[in-house]
Amino acid sequence: MPTYTPPIRDMQFVLHELLGMTEELKAMPAHAELDIDTINAVLEEAGKFAAEVTFPLNISGDEAGCTLDKQTHEVRAPQGFKEAYAQFVEGGWPALSCDPDHGGQGLPLTLNQCLYEMLNSANQAWTMYPGLTHGAYECLHAHGTPEQKATYLPKLTSGEWTGTMCLTESHCGTDLGLLRSKAEPIAGAEGSYRITGSKIFISSGDHDLAANIVHLVLARLPDAPAGSKGISLFAVPKFLVNADGSLGDRNPIYCTGLEHKMGIHGNATAQISLDGAVGTLVGQPHKGLAAMFVMMNAARLGVGVQSLGLTEVAYQNAVAYAKDRLQMRSLTGPKAPDKPADPIIVHPDVRKMLLTARAYAEGGRALAIYTALLIDRELSHPDEDVRQDAADQVALLTPIVKAFLTDNAWLATSHCMQVYGGHGYIKEWGMEQYVRDARINMIYEGTNTIQSLDLLGRKVLGDNGAKLKKFGKLIAQFVEDEGVDEAMQEFVNPLADLGDKVTKLTTELGMKGFGNADEVGAAAVDYLRVVGHLVFAYFFARSARIALARQGSGDPFYTAKLATARFYFSKLLPETAGLIRTARSGATPLMAMDEALF
Ligand SMILES: Cc1cc2nc3c(=O)[nH]c(=O)nc-3n(C[C@H](O)[C@H](O)[C@H](O)COP(=O)(O)OP(=O)(O)OC[C@H]3O[C@@H](n4cnc5c(N)ncnc54)[C@H](O)[C@@H]3O)c2cc1C
């Protein structure tokens, strides 16, 4: 059976030593008083909840899955999920980073993200119920009318009600411009519509955890232009809400089927039918995608953090197994002569698999927390220029968090399964579940290909590299500051070298893309991975500098941090050489073959 220990020490390292969170928060009036002790206390309690309440339900939830009563259209989550959710609500966790005006605790989003990393390590399927709710909260907070905010935000903040995002239809997922669901205005009820259509793959689409579910649904108004410019967003509650806030009639938005799927069995992936369900318009008519993007961006970061959580828990268990499992002798002679064989952790390739997962977890944590802190800056800093700068960095980093962390988790969980040999493939050890659960993260919330096109096409080439240059300046400054230090050469030199290569590659792809847009499509996935490594290299180099300065303290944490950074630079970063070559090799090898020959 797997175990899970919340990685509080590494979170504290990133928050306090790498990013200086409390210093940064001092510039934000809403968070200026937050101190290190309070932050650490929240992390400890959050870790306890994850490890003690939801982690024990991970395997049983996977085995039981969700059930649908076809007569009533009601879905039941696996046994124990409802009670765990009640504890979550009672503990005030859904409100952690929500607006105090709507009953929230007003803590930084960064802390909420640390909570979610641990919840995802413990049980990704369960965590998707409150996770999507927080995304719906953010969308309505940004775009809701005063009435919608008054009706929904306090309930989403407390967690009494949950949320979903209803975008996908059977014929369209990536290309939402094709969607067909319709919204007809209700005569005499301004702002209200009857919505008809079918959605598929809706996560947490129905369940028994909460009294009501607020579905955020994309549909077309009668006069809507074709394509993505004709999509509007609606808040459609499962139960209509009376003027006094009590629950009214059942709205005809029903779960008609549950998907049978590879992983996250404990989360209800619902087919949803809307039979004239009543909803209210969120944001402007035909501008629904822009409003929905608030939720989609939050969810993209959330998906990256799902994968970070899985990488961490898979790593922890693979290490424990590798220290315990005895097979063969070390190539350099017995390391445990008193035993019939050595533990497999003596073998170089087993170490490579473990260290790969460890480096992906630590690099991913640094990047994800850095991005969350940027969002706090964007939301709460008094200086508009600082807020804009933070928003630009978040825009650049969001597709990287989503795609790089989820691709890495797929590799990491697979490596960790490999460490178990045949036992990794067998259910009782729990490792194969992590591999299965990790796979969806590369697909939903915009596939990783779409994230790559977003990064290279929109975020980088779309503004002539301005956002990338901003991040590049941080790297250049670090290189300038640390380049003189002999001990930092092993980190600074490859970082500076990769920075130069990314600049050249970006220019080259921009030129090629002018002549033929397929050149961008052909290079985008490799390009995102290269830039992902550049960002990781920057954080590992910064971490190494701290570890070098503090390794004399006797705290083995810094020795391990340095060893992980060295492993990263020598064994993982060099992957960029091959990726740059394939990115540069262009579209012709992909497009030359006639479709009929496939
Ligand atoms: C378990 C699960 C949970 C989900 N949860 C939700 C949810 O809560 N709400 C919701 O609305 N949806 C949800 N989805 C849907 C999910 O977001 C979509 O499946 C995903 O966005 C891909 O859409 P699609 O399946 O239609 O694939 P398609 O759009 O048909 O894509 C097929 C392939 O073509 C590629 N492709 C498409 N267009 C391009 C392009 N322009 N360039 C290059 N490649 C391209 C894609 O990358 C992909 O590899 C969920 C799906 C699953 C399986």
Ligand as a Chemical Component Dictionary entry (heavy atoms), coordinates in Angstrom:
data_LIG
# 
_chem_comp.id                   LIG 
_chem_comp.type                 NON-POLYMER 
_chem_comp.pdbx_formal_charge   0 
_chem_comp.three_letter_code    LIG 
# 
loop_
_chem_comp_atom.comp_id 
_chem_comp_atom.atom_id 
_chem_comp_atom.alt_atom_id 
_chem_comp_atom.type_symbol 
_chem_comp_atom.charge 
_chem_comp_atom.model_Cartn_x 
_chem_comp_atom.model_Cartn_y 
_chem_comp_atom.model_Cartn_z 
_chem_comp_atom.pdbx_ordinal 
LIG C1  C1  C 0 -11.723 12.534 -18.032 1  
LIG C2  C2  C 0 -12.030 13.784 -18.787 2  
LIG C3  C3  C 0 -12.491 14.906 -18.098 3  
LIG C4  C4  C 0 -12.818 16.065 -18.793 4  
LIG N1  N1  N 0 -13.357 17.139 -18.112 5  
LIG C5  C5  C 0 -13.920 18.155 -18.831 6  
LIG C6  C6  C 0 -14.699 19.166 -18.178 7  
LIG O1  O1  O 0 -14.834 19.188 -16.951 8  
LIG N2  N2  N 0 -15.302 20.099 -18.946 9  
LIG C7  C7  C 0 -15.187 20.117 -20.314 10 
LIG O2  O2  O 0 -15.768 20.979 -20.941 11 
LIG N3  N3  N 0 -14.424 19.191 -20.952 12 
LIG C8  C8  C 0 -13.800 18.219 -20.243 13 
LIG N4  N4  N 0 -13.053 17.259 -20.891 14 
LIG C9  C9  C 0 -12.845 17.372 -22.320 15 
LIG C10 C10 C 0 -11.413 17.721 -22.688 16 
LIG O3  O3  O 0 -11.110 19.026 -22.315 17 
LIG C11 C11 C 0 -11.265 17.468 -24.200 18 
LIG O4  O4  O 0 -11.342 16.061 -24.388 19 
LIG C12 C12 C 0 -9.966  18.007 -24.761 20 
LIG O5  O5  O 0 -9.964  19.414 -24.714 21 
LIG C13 C13 C 0 -9.723  17.574 -26.191 22 
LIG O6  O6  O 0 -10.865 17.711 -26.988 23 
LIG P1  P1  P 0 -11.387 16.464 -27.857 24 
LIG O7  O7  O 0 -11.479 15.281 -26.961 25 
LIG O8  O8  O 0 -12.593 16.871 -28.573 26 
LIG O9  O9  O 0 -10.227 16.186 -28.878 27 
LIG P2  P2  P 0 -10.054 16.883 -30.305 28 
LIG O10 O10 O 0 -10.274 18.344 -30.171 29 
LIG O11 O11 O 0 -10.874 16.144 -31.298 30 
LIG O12 O12 O 0 -8.516  16.644 -30.606 31 
LIG C14 C14 C 0 -8.007  15.396 -31.082 32 
LIG C15 C15 C 0 -6.512  15.524 -31.316 33 
LIG O13 O13 O 0 -6.271  16.514 -32.322 34 
LIG C16 C16 C 0 -5.361  17.470 -31.842 35 
LIG N5  N5  N 0 -5.698  18.784 -32.396 36 
LIG C17 C17 C 0 -6.892  19.383 -32.472 37 
LIG N6  N6  N 0 -6.786  20.590 -33.023 38 
LIG C18 C18 C 0 -5.478  20.788 -33.289 39 
LIG C19 C19 C 0 -4.707  21.843 -33.840 40 
LIG N7  N7  N 0 -5.265  22.993 -34.213 41 
LIG N8  N8  N 0 -3.382  21.667 -33.974 42 
LIG C20 C20 C 0 -2.792  20.529 -33.577 43 
LIG N9  N9  N 0 -3.455  19.497 -33.030 44 
LIG C21 C21 C 0 -4.781  19.621 -32.896 45 
LIG C22 C22 C 0 -5.521  17.459 -30.327 46 
LIG O14 O14 O 0 -4.361  17.966 -29.676 47 
LIG C23 C23 C 0 -5.744  15.975 -30.083 48 
LIG O15 O15 O 0 -4.520  15.305 -30.010 49 
LIG C24 C24 C 0 -12.661 16.111 -20.198 50 
LIG C25 C25 C 0 -12.163 14.997 -20.883 51 
LIG C26 C26 C 0 -11.878 13.848 -20.200 52 
LIG C27 C27 C 0 -11.408 12.648 -20.979 53 
# 
loop_
_chem_comp_bond.comp_id 
_chem_comp_bond.atom_id_1 
_chem_comp_bond.atom_id_2 
_chem_comp_bond.value_order 
_chem_comp_bond.pdbx_ordinal 
LIG C1  C2  SING 1  
LIG C2  C3  SING 2  
LIG C2  C26 DOUB 3  
LIG C3  C4  DOUB 4  
LIG C4  N1  SING 5  
LIG C4  C24 SING 6  
LIG N1  C5  DOUB 7  
LIG C5  C6  SING 8  
LIG C5  C8  SING 9  
LIG C6  O1  DOUB 10 
LIG C6  N2  SING 11 
LIG N2  C7  SING 12 
LIG C7  O2  DOUB 13 
LIG C7  N3  SING 14 
LIG N3  C8  DOUB 15 
LIG C8  N4  SING 16 
LIG N4  C9  SING 17 
LIG N4  C24 SING 18 
LIG C9  C10 SING 19 
LIG C10 O3  SING 20 
LIG C10 C11 SING 21 
LIG C11 O4  SING 22 
LIG C11 C12 SING 23 
LIG C12 O5  SING 24 
LIG C12 C13 SING 25 
LIG C13 O6  SING 26 
LIG O6  P1  SING 27 
LIG P1  O7  DOUB 28 
LIG P1  O8  SING 29 
LIG P1  O9  SING 30 
LIG O9  P2  SING 31 
LIG P2  O10 DOUB 32 
LIG P2  O11 SING 33 
LIG P2  O12 SING 34 
LIG O12 C14 SING 35 
LIG C14 C15 SING 36 
LIG C15 O13 SING 37 
LIG C15 C23 SING 38 
LIG O13 C16 SING 39 
LIG C16 N5  SING 40 
LIG C16 C22 SING 41 
LIG N5  C17 SING 42 
LIG N5  C21 SING 43 
LIG C17 N6  DOUB 44 
LIG N6  C18 SING 45 
LIG C18 C19 SING 46 
LIG C18 C21 DOUB 47 
LIG C19 N7  SING 48 
LIG C19 N8  DOUB 49 
LIG N8  C20 SING 50 
LIG C20 N9  DOUB 51 
LIG N9  C21 SING 52 
LIG C22 O14 SING 53 
LIG C22 C23 SING 54 
LIG C23 O15 SING 55 
LIG C24 C25 DOUB 56 
LIG C25 C26 SING 57 
LIG C26 C27 SING 58 
# 
